[in-house]
Amino acid sequence: MQQPMTLIDAVIEDSGLTLEQLSTLCSVELDWLIHHVNEGLLEPMPSSENEWRFSSTSLMRVRRIVMLERDFEAVPELAALVADMQEELDALRRRLRRAGLD
């Protein structure tokens, strides 16, 4: 069974989080976020505006990467790779639940 979208998720998906909001919610510096976006480790939502916006998935990804970098002293590229693998595992688990095979 797919988890229902919360009100917060819905609001974030509608308008996205600004760089400043994401920085505050994840307790990271703006420069940290900008560096990770420029390195291709984080991806803003597609937008016609000049301002970067981030989804709730990006929020979870940033929190994972921050934790990996902090707790395991992982370099950003390795932390992003582990976050990719965790996201893929989460997606596979959701597919198994939907298929009734969990």
N, C-alpha and C positions, 0 to 999 in steps of 0.2 A: 504494500500500500504506500503510495507516495505521500510524503508529509505535506500537510496543508501549508500554504504560504501565509506567513504571519503578516499583520498590518505593517510592521516595520519593513519587511522584505518587499511588500507591495509598493510602499512609498519610495524606497530606495530604487526599485526597478523602474518606477515611473520617471523620476527626475535624476536619479543617481546622486552619489555623494561627491562633493567638491574635494579638491586636493586638501584643503584645510580641514574639512570635516573628517576625512579619512585619516589624516595625520593625528587629529585629536582622539578619535575613537581607538586608534591603534597605538597611541603614545609614541609616535615616531616623529622625527624632524621632517620638515618639508623637503629638505635636501636629500634625505634618505629615500623618500618616495620618488622624487624627480630622478635620482640616480637609477633606481630600479626600473622605472619606466623607460628611461633612455637606453638602458642595457637590454631591454626587451623581456625583463623578468616579470613585469606587471603590464597589463594592457587596459587602458581606459576604454570606456564604452564608445562605440561609434557615435559621433555627434557632429552636427553641422555648426555648433558653436566653437569658439576658439578656446573655451575652458574645458579642461579635462573633467570627466565625470566617471565615477566608479560604481560598479554594481555591488550587490550584497555578496556575490561570489568573490569579488575582489577584496572585500572586507575580510572574509574568511581566509583568503589566500595570504593577505598581508600579515594577519595574525599568526598564521602557520609559519611563514618565512621568518618573522621576527623571533618567534619562539625557537626555531631551529638555529638561527644565527646566534641567539643569546645563550641558549641552554647547551648547545653542542659545539659552539664556536665554529659553525659551518660558514664557509665562504658563500656569498650571495648566490652564485650559480648552482652550487650543490644544494643549498636550501630551497631554491626554486625548483630544482629537479625532484627533490623529495616531495615538495608540495604538489607537483604535477602527478607524481605517482599516487599520493594520497587522494587527490581529486579523482583519478581514474578508478581507484579502488572503491571510493564512495559511489561513483556512477555504476560500476559493476554490481555492487551490493543492491542499489536501487532497482536495477534490472532484474536481479534474482528475486527480490521481494515482489515485484510486479508479476513475475512469472510463477510466483508461489513456491519457489525453490529455496527459500531462506532457511 
